[in-house]
Amino acid sequence: MEPVKMIPYISSTIWGGRRLIEEYGVRTDKENAAEAWVLSCHPNGCGVIAGSALDGRTLRSVYEEDPSICGTRGAKFREFPILIKFIDARDNLSIQVHPDEEYARRVEHGAGKTECWYILDADEGAQLALGFKRAIDRETFRASIADNTLMDYVQKVDVHKGDFFFIESGTLHAICKGVLLAEVQQNSDTTYRVYDYDRRGADGKPRALHVDKAVDVTNTTPYTPVVPSEADKARFNTPQRTLLTCCELFSVCRVDCRGEYADAVTAESFVSLLVLEGSGTFTCGKTAFPLCKGESVFIPAGAGDYAVRGEIELLETRI
């Protein structure tokens, strides 16, 4: 398999905006583009390959035929391990939590969800909901949901362009209105809502809450930022590349290319490149194509040396 561009699956929701359509080249007939799943093998929204001999096929179908495109590190996962998105929050997302791997496998028969966010833009005064102002017990958590006082306990964090947040499974959280971000997460679509501003869905009914499961999995303590170790930064950082996070699930770097950026894709892992700003060109072996803002490139494991040229900012992800 040669490196390919991906056509994202688009999700339209009651809180989504149109910036991905107007500024990031996302194409859709839907009312808005709340989420663009720019690298996805999830059955709820598979990415489609654009160009090459695989044009029009889902990445999921190619992976199922040949899991080696994921790399040797992929052998420890039951399915394609990650999902990468753009998210445009025109309005507040629900206050929610995701289960860890053990709970998700036992209860949902699927993957848990740890994720991370790189903030692409944020309105003046925009915030995130992250964890609790102070530690509380599960009984207090449940009672606060029932009597509509949950937001008295939830911590709000001011957010700005260029900020980064690692959100471990079990962390109560929400993206609030006016935030545009890129998300790298486990390959999961399991979400437990606990508060949704009394909104109603397209059917006119209140959107479902998942209180019992949320109480089971939520870490009812303040949010603690996770920063890369000095050893990990030494492994990844270069004058053009900055490590944002490195965990057992994925590593994510910001790449600031001013002229040329070159690296290699080993047999250990594929590489995903997501264009955040600017434009340029991509080359790997005999494969070459232009790059522009909003595009997603999947480079299969073992592809070897590649280069990006131009004035361009990238999010680079590996497992």
C-alpha positions as a Markdown table, in Angstrom:
| # | Residue | x | y | z |
|---|---|---|---|---|
| 1 | Met | 0.0 | 0.0 | 0.0 |
| 2 | Glu | 1.3 | 3.5 | -0.9 |
| 3 | Pro | 0.6 | 6.6 | 1.1 |
| 4 | Val | -2.9 | 8.0 | 0.5 |
| 5 | Lys | -5.1 | 10.9 | 1.2 |
| 6 | Met | -8.3 | 10.2 | 3.1 |
| 7 | Ile | -11.9 | 11.5 | 2.6 |
| 8 | Pro | -13.5 | 11.9 | 6.0 |
| 9 | Tyr | -16.8 | 10.8 | 7.4 |
| 10 | Ile | -18.8 | 13.8 | 8.4 |
| 11 | Ser | -21.0 | 14.0 | 11.4 |
| 12 | Ser | -23.7 | 16.7 | 11.7 |
| 13 | Thr | -25.1 | 17.5 | 15.2 |
| 14 | Ile | -27.2 | 20.0 | 17.0 |
| 15 | Trp | -24.0 | 21.7 | 18.4 |
| 16 | Gly | -21.9 | 21.7 | 15.2 |
| 17 | Gly | -20.8 | 24.6 | 13.1 |
| 18 | Arg | -19.7 | 25.2 | 9.5 |
| 19 | Arg | -16.0 | 26.2 | 9.9 |
| 20 | Leu | -14.7 | 22.9 | 8.6 |
| 21 | Ile | -16.8 | 23.4 | 5.4 |
| 22 | Glu | -15.8 | 27.0 | 5.0 |
| 23 | Glu | -12.2 | 27.0 | 6.1 |
| 24 | Tyr | -10.9 | 23.4 | 6.0 |
| 25 | Gly | -12.2 | 22.1 | 2.6 |
| 26 | Val | -14.6 | 19.6 | 4.1 |
| 27 | Arg | -17.4 | 18.6 | 1.6 |
| 28 | Thr | -20.8 | 17.6 | 2.8 |
| 29 | Asp | -24.5 | 18.1 | 1.9 |
| 30 | Lys | -25.3 | 18.0 | 5.7 |
| 31 | Glu | -26.5 | 21.0 | 7.5 |
| 32 | Asn | -23.2 | 21.4 | 9.4 |
| 33 | Ala | -19.9 | 19.6 | 9.9 |
| 34 | Ala | -19.7 | 19.1 | 13.6 |
| 35 | Glu | -17.0 | 16.4 | 13.2 |
| 36 | Ala | -14.8 | 15.3 | 10.3 |
| 37 | Trp | -13.4 | 11.8 | 11.0 |
| 38 | Val | -10.2 | 12.3 | 9.0 |
| 39 | Leu | -8.7 | 8.9 | 9.9 |
| 40 | Ser | -11.3 | 6.3 | 10.8 |
| 41 | Cys | -11.8 | 2.6 | 10.5 |
| 42 | His | -14.8 | 2.8 | 12.9 |
| 43 | Pro | -18.0 | 1.1 | 11.6 |
| 44 | Asn | -20.0 | 4.2 | 12.6 |
| 45 | Gly | -18.1 | 6.3 | 10.1 |
| 46 | Cys | -15.3 | 4.9 | 7.9 |
| 47 | Gly | -12.8 | 7.1 | 6.1 |
| 48 | Val | -12.6 | 6.5 | 2.3 |
| 49 | Ile | -9.3 | 6.5 | 0.3 |
| 50 | Ala | -8.9 | 9.1 | -2.3 |
| 51 | Gly | -6.7 | 8.2 | -5.3 |
| 52 | Ser | -4.2 | 5.4 | -5.9 |
| 53 | Ala | -5.2 | 1.9 | -6.8 |
| 54 | Leu | -7.4 | 1.8 | -3.7 |
| 55 | Asp | -9.5 | 4.8 | -4.7 |
| 56 | Gly | -13.0 | 4.7 | -3.2 |
| 57 | Arg | -12.3 | 1.9 | -0.7 |
| 58 | Thr | -12.6 | 2.3 | 3.0 |
| 59 | Leu | -9.5 | 2.2 | 5.0 |
| 60 | Arg | -11.3 | -0.4 | 7.2 |
| 61 | Ser | -11.6 | -2.8 | 4.4 |
| 62 | Val | -7.9 | -2.5 | 3.4 |
| 63 | Tyr | -6.9 | -3.0 | 7.1 |
| 64 | Glu | -9.1 | -6.1 | 7.4 |
| 65 | Glu | -7.3 | -7.6 | 4.4 |
| 66 | Asp | -3.9 | -6.5 | 5.5 |
| 67 | Pro | -3.4 | -5.5 | 9.2 |
| 68 | Ser | 0.3 | -5.1 | 8.6 |
| 69 | Ile | -0.4 | -1.6 | 7.3 |
| 70 | Cys | -0.8 | -0.7 | 11.0 |
| 71 | Gly | 2.7 | -1.9 | 11.9 |
| 72 | Thr | 4.1 | -4.4 | 14.4 |
| 73 | Arg | 2.8 | -2.3 | 17.3 |
| 74 | Gly | -0.7 | -2.8 | 15.9 |
| 75 | Ala | -0.6 | -6.5 | 16.9 |
| 76 | Lys | -1.5 | -5.7 | 20.5 |
| 77 | Phe | -4.8 | -4.1 | 19.4 |
| 78 | Arg | -8.0 | -6.0 | 18.5 |
| 79 | Glu | -8.8 | -3.6 | 15.7 |
| 80 | Phe | -7.4 | -0.5 | 14.1 |
| 81 | Pro | -6.3 | 1.4 | 17.2 |
| 82 | Ile | -7.1 | 5.1 | 16.7 |
| 83 | Leu | -9.5 | 7.6 | 15.3 |
| 84 | Ile | -8.6 | 11.2 | 14.4 |
| 85 | Lys | -11.1 | 14.0 | 14.1 |
| 86 | Phe | -11.7 | 17.7 | 13.5 |
| 87 | Ile | -14.4 | 19.0 | 15.9 |
| 88 | Asp | -16.2 | 22.4 | 15.4 |
| 89 | Ala | -18.2 | 23.3 | 18.5 |
| 90 | Arg | -20.6 | 26.1 | 17.6 |
| 91 | Asp | -22.5 | 25.3 | 20.8 |
| 92 | Asn | -21.6 | 23.4 | 24.0 |
| 93 | Leu | -21.2 | 19.7 | 23.8 |
| 94 | Ser | -22.8 | 17.6 | 26.6 |
| 95 | Ile | -21.0 | 17.0 | 29.8 |
| 96 | Gln | -19.8 | 13.4 | 29.3 |
| 97 | Val | -17.3 | 10.7 | 30.1 |
| 98 | His | -15.8 | 7.7 | 28.3 |
| 99 | Pro | -15.1 | 4.3 | 29.8 |
| 100 | Asp | -11.7 | 2.7 | 30.2 |
| 101 | Glu | -10.7 | -0.4 | 28.2 |
| 102 | Glu | -11.7 | -3.0 | 30.8 |
| 103 | Tyr | -15.2 | -1.5 | 31.4 |
| 104 | Ala | -15.8 | -1.0 | 27.7 |
| 105 | Arg | -14.8 | -4.5 | 26.8 |
| 106 | Arg | -16.9 | -6.0 | 29.5 |
| 107 | Val | -20.0 | -3.8 | 29.2 |
| 108 | Glu | -20.0 | -2.4 | 25.7 |
| 109 | His | -18.0 | -5.1 | 23.9 |
| 110 | Gly | -15.9 | -2.4 | 22.3 |
| 111 | Ala | -12.8 | -0.2 | 23.0 |
| 112 | Gly | -12.4 | 2.3 | 25.8 |
| 113 | Lys | -11.7 | 5.9 | 25.0 |
| 114 | Thr | -8.7 | 8.0 | 26.0 |
| 115 | Glu | -8.3 | 11.1 | 23.8 |
| 116 | Cys | -6.3 | 14.3 | 23.4 |
| 117 | Trp | -7.1 | 17.7 | 22.0 |
| 118 | Tyr | -5.0 | 20.2 | 20.1 |
| 119 | Ile | -6.8 | 23.6 | 20.0 |
| 120 | Leu | -6.9 | 25.1 | 16.5 |
| 121 | Asp | -8.9 | 28.2 | 17.4 |
| 122 | Ala | -11.0 | 29.5 | 20.2 |
| 123 | Asp | -13.3 | 32.4 | 20.6 |
| 124 | Glu | -12.6 | 35.1 | 23.2 |
| 125 | Gly | -13.6 | 33.6 | 26.6 |
| 126 | Ala | -14.0 | 30.0 | 25.3 |
| 127 | Gln | -13.7 | 27.2 | 27.8 |
| 128 | Leu | -13.5 | 23.5 | 28.3 |
| 129 | Ala | -15.1 | 21.5 | 31.1 |
| 130 | Leu | -12.5 | 19.3 | 32.6 |
| 131 | Gly | -12.9 | 17.2 | 35.8 |
| 132 | Phe | -14.1 | 18.6 | 39.1 |
| 133 | Lys | -13.3 | 21.7 | 41.2 |
| 134 | Arg | -12.6 | 19.4 | 44.1 |
| 135 | Ala | -12.8 | 15.6 | 44.8 |
| 136 | Ile | -16.3 | 14.4 | 45.5 |
| 137 | Asp | -17.7 | 10.9 | 46.2 |
| 138 | Arg | -19.9 | 8.9 | 43.8 |
| 139 | Glu | -23.0 | 9.5 | 45.8 |
| 140 | Thr | -22.6 | 13.3 | 45.6 |
| 141 | Phe | -21.9 | 13.0 | 41.8 |
| 142 | Arg | -25.1 | 11.0 | 41.3 |
| 143 | Ala | -27.1 | 13.4 | 43.4 |
| 144 | Ser | -25.8 | 16.4 | 41.6 |
| 145 | Ile | -27.0 | 14.9 | 38.3 |
| 146 | Ala | -30.4 | 14.2 | 39.8 |
| 147 | Asp | -30.9 | 17.7 | 41.3 |
| 148 | Asn | -29.4 | 19.6 | 38.4 |
| 149 | Thr | -26.4 | 21.0 | 40.4 |
| 150 | Leu | -23.7 | 19.1 | 38.5 |
| 151 | Met | -22.2 | 22.3 | 37.0 |
| 152 | Asp | -21.6 | 23.6 | 40.5 |
| 153 | Tyr | -18.9 | 20.9 | 40.8 |
| 154 | Val | -17.5 | 20.9 | 37.3 |
| 155 | Gln | -14.2 | 22.7 | 36.6 |
| 156 | Lys | -14.1 | 25.1 | 33.6 |
| 157 | Val | -10.8 | 25.9 | 32.0 |
| 158 | Asp | -10.0 | 28.9 | 29.7 |
| 159 | Val | -8.7 | 27.7 | 26.3 |
| 160 | His | -6.6 | 29.4 | 23.6 |
| 161 | Lys | -5.2 | 28.5 | 20.2 |
| 162 | Gly | -2.3 | 26.2 | 20.5 |
| 163 | Asp | -3.3 | 24.6 | 23.8 |
| 164 | Phe | -3.1 | 20.9 | 24.2 |
| 165 | Phe | -5.0 | 18.6 | 26.6 |
| 166 | Phe | -4.7 | 14.8 | 27.3 |
| 167 | Ile | -8.1 | 13.4 | 28.4 |
| 168 | Glu | -7.7 | 10.0 | 30.0 |
| 169 | Ser | -10.7 | 7.7 | 30.0 |
| 170 | Gly | -12.8 | 8.3 | 33.1 |
| 171 | Thr | -12.3 | 12.1 | 33.0 |
| 172 | Leu | -15.6 | 14.1 | 33.0 |
| 173 | His | -15.3 | 16.7 | 30.2 |
| 174 | Ala | -16.9 | 18.8 | 27.5 |
| 175 | Ile | -15.9 | 21.0 | 24.6 |
| 176 | Cys | -17.7 | 24.3 | 25.0 |
| 177 | Lys | -19.0 | 26.7 | 22.4 |
| 178 | Gly | -16.5 | 28.6 | 20.3 |
| 179 | Val | -13.8 | 25.9 | 20.2 |
| 180 | Leu | -12.3 | 24.3 | 17.1 |
| 181 | Leu | -9.9 | 21.4 | 17.7 |
| 182 | Ala | -8.2 | 18.3 | 16.3 |
| 183 | Glu | -8.7 | 15.1 | 18.4 |
| 184 | Val | -6.7 | 11.9 | 18.5 |
| 185 | Gln | -8.5 | 9.1 | 20.4 |
| 186 | Gln | -8.9 | 5.4 | 20.8 |
| 187 | Asn | -11.0 | 3.8 | 18.1 |
| 188 | Ser | -14.3 | 4.1 | 20.1 |
| 189 | Asp | -17.6 | 5.9 | 19.8 |
| 190 | Thr | -18.8 | 5.2 | 23.3 |
| 191 | Thr | -20.0 | 8.2 | 25.2 |
| 192 | Tyr | -21.9 | 8.5 | 28.5 |
| 193 | Arg | -23.8 | 11.8 | 28.8 |
| 194 | Val | -24.6 | 13.2 | 32.2 |
| 195 | Tyr | -25.8 | 16.7 | 31.4 |
| 196 | Asp | -27.0 | 18.2 | 28.1 |
| 197 | Tyr | -28.5 | 21.6 | 29.0 |
| 198 | Asp | -32.0 | 20.2 | 28.6 |
| 199 | Arg | -31.7 | 20.1 | 24.9 |
| 200 | Arg | -33.8 | 18.0 | 22.6 |
| 201 | Gly | -32.7 | 15.9 | 19.6 |
| 202 | Ala | -34.1 | 16.0 | 16.1 |
| 203 | Asp | -37.0 | 13.8 | 17.3 |
| 204 | Gly | -38.1 | 16.5 | 19.7 |
| 205 | Lys | -37.3 | 14.3 | 22.7 |
| 206 | Pro | -34.6 | 15.0 | 25.4 |
| 207 | Arg | -31.3 | 13.4 | 24.5 |
| 208 | Ala | -30.6 | 10.3 | 26.5 |
| 209 | Leu | -28.4 | 10.4 | 29.6 |
| 210 | His | -26.3 | 7.5 | 30.8 |
| 211 | Val | -26.1 | 8.2 | 34.5 |
| 212 | Asp | -25.5 | 4.7 | 35.9 |
| 213 | Lys | -22.7 | 3.9 | 33.5 |
| 214 | Ala | -21.2 | 7.3 | 34.0 |
| 215 | Val | -21.2 | 6.9 | 37.8 |
| 216 | Asp | -19.5 | 3.6 | 37.3 |
| 217 | Val | -16.5 | 5.0 | 35.3 |
| 218 | Thr | -16.0 | 8.6 | 36.3 |
| 219 | Asn | -12.9 | 9.7 | 38.2 |
| 220 | Thr | -14.5 | 12.2 | 40.5 |
| 221 | Thr | -11.4 | 14.3 | 41.1 |
| 222 | Pro | -9.8 | 17.5 | 39.7 |
| 223 | Tyr | -8.2 | 17.2 | 36.2 |
| 224 | Thr | -4.5 | 16.7 | 36.3 |
| 225 | Pro | -2.5 | 17.8 | 33.1 |
| 226 | Val | -0.3 | 15.1 | 31.6 |
| 227 | Val | 3.0 | 16.3 | 30.1 |
| 228 | Pro | 5.6 | 14.3 | 28.2 |
| 229 | Ser | 8.6 | 13.0 | 30.0 |
| 230 | Glu | 12.1 | 14.4 | 29.3 |
| 231 | Ala | 13.0 | 11.0 | 27.8 |
| 232 | Asp | 10.1 | 11.0 | 25.4 |
| 233 | Lys | 10.8 | 14.6 | 24.4 |
| 234 | Ala | 14.4 | 13.7 | 23.7 |
| 235 | Arg | 13.2 | 10.8 | 21.4 |
| 236 | Phe | 10.7 | 12.9 | 19.4 |
| 237 | Asn | 11.6 | 16.6 | 19.5 |
| 238 | Thr | 13.5 | 18.2 | 16.6 |
| 239 | Pro | 13.8 | 21.9 | 15.6 |
| 240 | Gln | 10.6 | 21.4 | 13.6 |
| 241 | Arg | 8.8 | 18.7 | 15.6 |
| 242 | Thr | 7.3 | 19.1 | 19.1 |
| 243 | Leu | 6.0 | 16.2 | 21.1 |
| 244 | Leu | 2.5 | 16.8 | 22.5 |
| 245 | Thr | 1.9 | 13.5 | 24.1 |
| 246 | Cys | 3.3 | 9.9 | 24.2 |
| 247 | Cys | 1.3 | 7.1 | 25.9 |
| 248 | Glu | 0.9 | 3.4 | 25.3 |
| 249 | Leu | -1.9 | 4.1 | 22.8 |
| 250 | Phe | -0.4 | 6.8 | 20.6 |
| 251 | Ser | 2.1 | 9.6 | 20.2 |
| 252 | Val | 1.2 | 13.0 | 18.8 |
| 253 | Cys | 3.5 | 15.7 | 17.6 |
| 254 | Arg | 3.1 | 19.2 | 16.1 |
| 255 | Val | 5.3 | 19.8 | 13.1 |
| 256 | Asp | 6.1 | 23.3 | 11.9 |
| 257 | Cys | 7.5 | 23.0 | 8.4 |
| 258 | Arg | 9.2 | 26.0 | 6.9 |
| 259 | Gly | 10.8 | 24.7 | 3.8 |
| 260 | Glu | 11.2 | 21.0 | 4.2 |
| 261 | Tyr | 10.4 | 18.4 | 6.8 |
| 262 | Ala | 11.7 | 14.8 | 6.4 |
| 263 | Asp | 11.2 | 11.7 | 8.5 |
| 264 | Ala | 10.8 | 7.9 | 8.1 |
| 265 | Val | 7.9 | 5.5 | 8.6 |
| 266 | Thr | 9.3 | 2.3 | 10.1 |
| 267 | Ala | 7.7 | -1.2 | 10.3 |
| 268 | Glu | 6.6 | -0.4 | 13.9 |
| 269 | Ser | 3.8 | 2.0 | 13.1 |
| 270 | Phe | 1.9 | 3.8 | 10.4 |
| 271 | Val | 2.0 | 7.6 | 10.4 |
| 272 | Ser | -1.0 | 10.0 | 10.1 |
| 273 | Leu | -0.4 | 13.5 | 8.9 |
| 274 | Leu | -3.1 | 16.1 | 9.3 |
| 275 | Val | -2.7 | 19.5 | 7.7 |
| 276 | Leu | -3.6 | 22.2 | 10.2 |
| 277 | Glu | -2.4 | 25.3 | 8.4 |
| 278 | Gly | -0.7 | 26.2 | 5.1 |
| 279 | Ser | 0.0 | 24.2 | 2.0 |
| 280 | Gly | 2.8 | 22.2 | 0.4 |
| 281 | Thr | 3.7 | 18.9 | -1.2 |
| 282 | Phe | 4.2 | 15.3 | 0.0 |
| 283 | Thr | 6.6 | 12.8 | -1.4 |
| 284 | Cys | 7.4 | 9.2 | -0.4 |
| 285 | Gly | 9.1 | 6.9 | -2.8 |
| 286 | Lys | 7.3 | 7.2 | -6.2 |
| 287 | Thr | 4.2 | 8.8 | -4.5 |
| 288 | Ala | 3.8 | 12.5 | -4.7 |
| 289 | Phe | 0.8 | 14.8 | -4.2 |
| 290 | Pro | 0.0 | 18.4 | -3.1 |
| 291 | Leu | -1.2 | 19.1 | 0.5 |
| 292 | Cys | -3.6 | 21.8 | 1.7 |
| 293 | Lys | -5.3 | 22.8 | 4.9 |
| 294 | Gly | -7.7 | 20.2 | 6.3 |
| 295 | Glu | -6.2 | 17.2 | 4.4 |
| 296 | Ser | -5.4 | 13.9 | 6.0 |
| 297 | Val | -2.6 | 11.5 | 4.8 |
| 298 | Phe | -2.2 | 7.9 | 5.9 |
| 299 | Ile | 1.3 | 6.5 | 5.4 |
| 300 | Pro | 1.3 | 2.7 | 6.0 |
| 301 | Ala | 3.9 | 1.1 | 8.2 |
| 302 | Gly | 7.2 | 0.4 | 6.5 |
| 303 | Ala | 6.8 | 3.0 | 3.8 |
| 304 | Gly | 10.3 | 4.4 | 4.5 |
| 305 | Asp | 11.5 | 8.0 | 4.0 |
| 306 | Tyr | 9.0 | 10.8 | 3.3 |
| 307 | Ala | 9.3 | 14.5 | 2.9 |
| 308 | Val | 6.9 | 17.5 | 3.2 |
| 309 | Arg | 7.8 | 20.8 | 1.5 |
| 310 | Gly | 6.2 | 24.1 | 1.9 |
| 311 | Glu | 4.9 | 26.5 | 4.6 |
| 312 | Ile | 2.7 | 24.1 | 6.5 |
| 313 | Glu | 1.7 | 23.0 | 10.0 |
| 314 | Leu | 1.0 | 19.3 | 10.7 |
| 315 | Leu | -0.3 | 17.0 | 13.4 |
| 316 | Glu | 1.8 | 13.8 | 13.2 |
| 317 | Thr | 0.4 | 10.7 | 14.9 |
| 318 | Arg | 1.8 | 7.2 | 15.4 |
| 319 | Ile | 0.9 | 4.3 | 17.6 |
